[in-house]
């Protein structure tokens, strides 16, 4: 593994950022209070426009409507202590550095952590090959990000496109935003989840009777600016697949209940895993994954013995096993942090860009996602290896993972192993 790892701007975004005040670290310690999105019912009142995903939408006059308001809640010291204890007592996670083999899968995951705009990764392979274990072990390596304190949507204080409506309104009013550093979230989406749990829900009865009801954010809100992991994604119900497609395409999640609309940002790295024997993915969802990794069963007897022994050590004493890999985990974290900071300075020659697009065109890849993802993945790999210039070798490593799941024209066909992509690559780049 050691050998392997060597925005658009808009006028609204500018206006929001210009009114943002400088925030001192001392102001966020005592005065910040977490708030919950709430709905207030004002019978007989009306106004000209309603905020909808940060955009004013005309409202018909003469009809009652719900408006967004804030309900402040305070976190007590006892609750903070309980949250701290819950984090300390979480189920131990197998260290990422202890994963034996499966270099292709590990590389795809690391590249997505370095550049989340790659668009996630789909991992398909035999059962019992460590797909879920590897994905969940990534949580220890995730870097920290700056978020608005007590915001349920992990709003970015610097990017208006990743802000919830409450935070946008505060910026427009010129209020200061207390910020905190937190690790990127990894949210598991279970197969049996309901649509309300995924999208969030509103209590209509309480909104009508009492006049105020907090919007209850779902898993998509929690996954904003983080990772959404779906195990056995090929078995996911169609209605949840539709929800994921909509959020992945727009970057926003909209909850529609009885004429009430609530929108919030939902930009996440989508990671899925599954066994191809249990069914294939819909082509629309498959195209949303930036990269595709194939995982096979290890055939080498010595390697299989090593994997079994390592797993037995972890099951016997997880804490002691994790401590033995602290040094390797620390090196990986430093490598990822360095690559993320170097990414913006990595360059790729125009000639290489043209050749990438030639490969995509000659393979009849629909759309331009293949071109975009290949360019991003190659730059992320160069940053991971500590270079500021992309080479053809970087492209050769990532292009099969970026294109092979985009070659299918018939939904009944299986995903190519990457041989067609590799042959076309050497034909164009030779």
Secondary structure, DSSP 8 states (H G I E B T S, - for coil): -TTT------HHHHHHHHT-----TTHHHHS---EEEEEEEETT---SEEEETTEEEE--TTS-EEEEEEEE----HHHHHHHHHHHHTS-----GGG--S-HHHHHHHHHHHH-GGG--EEEEE-TTSSHHHHHHHGGGG--EEEEETT-TT---TT-GGG--HHHHHHHHHT----EEEEE--EEE--TT--HHHHHEE--HHHHHHHSEEE-EE-HHHHTTTSEEEEETGGGS-HHHHHHHHHHHHHSEEEEEETTEEEEEE---EEEEEE-GGG----HHHHTT-SEEEEE-----HHHHHHHHHHHHHHHH-HHHHHHHTHHHHHHHHHHHHHHHHHGGG-B--HHHHHHHHHHHHHTT--SSHHHHHHHHHHHHHHHHTT-SB--HHHHHHHHHHHHGGG--SSTTS----SHHHHHHHHHHH-
